[in-house]
Amino acid sequence: MKKLSDKVTFKHGAVINNRMVQPPMLTNSGLNGMVSEDTISYWKARANSAGLVISEYNYVSPAGGPALTWADNRTQLAVYDDKFLPGLTKMAKTMKSGGNKALLQIAHTGREANYRAHLGLPVYAPDSANYPFLPYGVQAFTTEQVEQVVKDFGAATKRAIEAGFNGVEIHGANHYLIQQFFSRFSNHRQDKWGDYEAFPLAVAKEVFEVVRKYAPQDFIIGYRISPEEINPDSVGYTWHESTKLIDNLTNNFDFDYIHLSLPDYKAKPDDSAKTFAELFRPVIGKDTKLIIVGDVMSQKTAEDALNYTDLVAAGRAQIIDANFAAKVVAGEGDKVITELSNEEEKEQALTPGLREVMDKQTKRPNLNFAKMLRGLDYSKAIKVK
């Protein structure tokens, strides 16, 4: 019977100390893409938590971000140039200092690179468009630009290796570029990149080639996906298409894990009685691990989630209590912090950027942080990656 405290061995030999994962979450701490001391403090506080810790999304191309930033001097982190290596090396060392395995999530935000628009720079996507939900227009990539972005994912992977990370997670979820190419809502191209699976497969191929050439044998490679893209007035894809994509990816490439981005770990599609986790499990293969995330906020929910998956990710809970995962693994769920004073927010090493966005979202600076999380759409405040 699975337990949260079980050691887990990935197919290429990497071993983690428990089944808990800290999922990628924007720290809002970058300085023009650079790792800051706030970034390091955040990870130092979480260095003895989950067995697997995954960084926030790092953009792989100059035009690949920043996205979802709230201040000129606090941006998403970047990995598109060697100048970011010193900071990323320090971050990797800090994330691993408690004996965890540390992964770098690599991404291109595509149309969501809203800070570029704020600066008057062009924003790119599979197609030129004026989306009603964006206050700016986006330009279509040329075929050559798409091919360069694929190479950028490979270059980012090499930097992750050089920085000392134990692996990378390819970000194919949450409406960023890989998902934009996979979606029939946003991809109407007439070249080879109009094939919805072409871009995800090309990125995976590039990443695996770099890993085979430069990484140690036990380097971890994961892929994150949103199981469906269903909006009130459009459908990008459903679980029927996304399970086929994952089947194709895992048959062609030796992924260590697949990570489902969910609002609730027990979430189900409208046309099935099974959870997304249950629907994806058969297509990823027995040796590939499954990670699910979504509303894991207590010892009870963390243990229950194990009925559906190999590894359990906790996001919000890990923001409120930097040692949430360590406590539930030890069976000390009764010690988990659920209410934070202003002083405790500092003790939990919430970055100034995180605290600032909460104040802006609620427009009530003195609102208790934990209470605010329960009453606010969390995805709008701190984007869960």
N, C-alpha and C positions, 0 to 999 in steps of 0.2 A: 504494500500500500504506500502510495507516494506521501512524502512529508515535506514541508517547507525547508527543513534542515538538510535534506538529501544533497550530497554532492552530485553534480551533473557533468558528464563527459560528452563533449561535442564530437562529431564524427571525425574531425581531423586531430583530435587528441587534447584539445584545451579542456581544462577542468575548472569548474566554478564551485564555490563552497556551499551554495544553497540555491533554491529554486526562485529566489526573488530577483526582480529586475527593476532598476531605476530607468524609466523610459526617457527618451529625449524630450526636454522642455526648454523653451527659450529662457535664458537667464537675463536677457536685456542688460548685458554687462560689457559688451565689446566696445572697444575704442577704435572706430573706423575699421572694424573687422578684427582687431587685435585682441587677444586675451588680456584681461586687466587683472589687477589685484582683487577686485570684487569677484571675478570669475574664479580665481584660485581659492578665495575664502569660502565661496559657495561649495566648491568640491572638497575642500579640506574638511568641512563639517559633515560631508556625506561619504567620507572615505572608508568607513567601516559599516556601511549599510548593506546594500544588495550584493549578491554574488556577481551580478553583471550590471555594470553602469554604462549608460550610453549618453554621449554628449548631445547637446542641442544640434540642430542642423547647421552644418557649415557649408557655405556656398562655394561651388567649385569653379565658377567662372566670374570674371569681373562684372558681367551683367546678370549674374545669377542671384543677386541680392543687393542690399539687405531688404528684408521683408519684415513686417510686423514690428517696427521699431517705434519708440515713443519719444525719443529725445535725440538731438543732433549728436550728442557724444555718447550715446548708449545704443549700440547696434547689434545685430546678429553677427556671429563669428564667421570668419572666412578662412578658406584653405586654398585659394587659387594662385598663391605666389609663395616662393620660398621665404619671403619676409615674415610670414606668419609662423614659421617653424619654431623659433625660440619660445614663443608663447604657448604653442600647442604642445611642445615637448614638456614644458613645465606643467601644463594641465594634465597631460597623460600620466606623468609621474605622480601628481597629487591624487588623481582619480584611482590609481593603482596602489596607493600607499597603505591601504588597509587590507591588502591581499585580494582585492577584487580584480576582475578582468574589465578593462576599459576599452570601449569602442568609440570610434568617431563616426557620427552620422554625416553622410555626404549628400548634398542636395543642390538642385538648381530650382529657384522659386518661380521662374517663368513669369507669367502675368502678375504674380503676387509681389514682385519686387517694387513695392510701393514707395520705398524711400528713394529709389532712383527717379521715379516720377516726380517726387517732391523736389529733387535737385534739378529737374528739367532734363534728365537723361532719358534716352529711349528704353522702353520696356518691351521685352520680346516674348513671344508665345508661338505655338504651332501655326496659328493663323492670325492675320490682322483682324482686329475687332474692336468694337466699342461696347464693352459689357456694361449693362445697366447697374451692376453692383460695384463698378470701379469708377473713380472720378477722373480717369485718364484712359486714353486709347493705347492699344498694344500693337506692335509690328510683328509680322511673320518673319521667322528665321528663314534665311536662304538655306538651300541644301547644304552648302559648304559650312555654314554656321552651325547647323545641327551636328554635322560630323565633328566639328571642333569641340562642341560641348561633350560629345561622347569621349573624346580624348581627354577632356578636362576632368572627367570622372576618374579616368585612369591616373592622371597626374596627381589628383587629390589623394587617391589610394596610396600612391608611392610616398607622398608626404606623411600620411598617417603611419605608414610603416616606419619611416625615418624618425618620426616624433616619438615612437615607442608605444603606440596603441596596440592592443591585442587583437584588433579587428576593425572592420567597418560595417556600417549598416547603410545599404542603399535606400534612399528615401523615395518610395514610390507611392506615397499616400498624401492625404490632406490637401488635395487640389494643387500641388506643386507640379513642376514641369513633367516629370515622368507620368503622373496621372493625367495631365493635360493631353499628352500624346496618346494615352490609352483610351481617352474618353471620346465618344462620338459627338458629344456636345461641343467640344473645343477643338477637335482635330478634323479638318475637312481638306487636308492637303491632297494634291494630285501627284506628288512624287512618291518615292519609295517609303517616305516617312508617314504617308497616309495610312499605311498598314498599322493598325492600333498596337500590335505587339512588337513592331520593329524597333522602336526606341528603347523600351525596357530590355529587350533581348540584347541589343547592341551595347547598352551600358553594362549589363551583366558580363558580357563577353570581354569587354575592355577591362573591367575590374578584375576578373579572374585571371586574365593574361598577366596583368601586373603583379598580382599576388603570387602566381606560380614562379615568376621571375625573381621577385625581390623579398618575399615574406618568408618567415619561418613556417615550418610544416603545420603548426597548430594555430595559425592565424584564422580568426573567425570571420565569416562573411554571412551577413543576414540581409533580408529584404523586408521592408515594411510596406504594407498595402492597406488601403481603405477598401473593405469588401464590396461596397456599393457606392455609386454616385447617383443619388436620386434626389432631385430638387422638385419644388412644387410645380414648375412649368417645364421640366426637361429631365431626361434620363441620360446620363453619360455611359453607365454600364451597370449591370446587376451582378449578383454573386455567380450567376451562370457563366458570365464572361470572365470574371476575375478568378474563379477557380480553374478555368481553362488556362489562363495566363500563368498562374502559379504551377500548374501541372507542367506546362511547357518549360518554365524557368527551372524547376527542380529536376526535370528529366534531362535537360541540356547542361545544367551547371550544378556543382556539388555544394549547394547552400547548407550552412550549418543550422540555420533556423529561418522561419518565416514569422513575421511579427504582424498581427492583426490590430489595426487602429480602430478601436470600438468605443462607443459612448458608454457601454455597459458590457461587462464580460459575458453576460448571458444573453446578449442581444440576438434577435432572430430576424431574418428577412420576412416580408409580408406573405411570401408564398411557400413557406416551409415551417414545419413544427420543430425543426432542428435549429440549434444555435449556429452562428457563423463558425465558431470553433469546431463544432461537430461536422459541418459541411466541408471545411477546409482540411481537416485531419486526414482523410483518405488520399488526397491528391498530393500531399507534401512528402509522402514516403515515411517509412517507419524510423529511419535513422536521422531524419531532419526534425529538429525540435520546433515546437510551436510556442509562441509567446502571445498572450492576450493581455489586454489592458482595458480598464473601464470601470470606475466606481468601486475599486478595491480600497476600502477605507478602514478596515478593522481586521483583527485576527480571524474572525468568523468568515468574512468575505474572502480573505486571502486563502484560507483553507478550502472553502467551497469552490473557488476558482480552479483549484487543482483537479477537480473532477472533470474539467474540460480541456486541460492543457498540460504542457510540460513545465513551463515557466510562467510566473505571475508577475506582471508589472504593476506598480503602484505609483501614480503621478501626484495627484493632489495631496495625498496623505504624506508623501515624502517631502513636499514643500512645507507643510505645517510642522512635521516632526522629521528632522533630518535623519533620525535613527529609527524611523517607523519599521523598515524592513528588518533591521537587526533585532528589534523587540519582538516582532511576530515570529521570526525564525526561532527565537529562544523561548517562545510560548509565553511571552510577557506582554500580551496585547492590552492588558489592563493598565500598563504604564505608558501607553501611547498618548501623546499630547494632542488634544483636540481643540483647545482654546488658547489663543496667543495674546499676550499683552504686547504693548509696543516694545518693551525691553526684551521679551522673549522672541519677537521677530528678529531682533538684532542677534540674539544668541543662536538662532537657527540659521544665521548667515544669509538671510534673504538679501539679495543685492539691492542697492538703492533704486535701481531701475525697476525691479519687481514691486517694491513698495510704492514707488511713484505711480506705476500703472494702475495699481489697485485704487489709489486715491483718485486718479483721473476717471476710472471707470465708474466708481460709485459717487464721485463728487462729494464724498463725505470722508475726509481724511482721518477722522477719529474712529471710524467704524472698525469693530473687532475683525481681524483678518479672517479668522476661521468662520465667523458668522457670515462674513461677506461671501466667502467661497460657497456657502450653502445657498445663498440667495441670488447669486449672479451667474450668468452663463460663463462658466470657467473658460471655455474655448475662446471667448472674446477678450478675456483678461490676460491669461497666460496661455499661449497657444500650446496645446499638447501635441507633440510631434510624433 
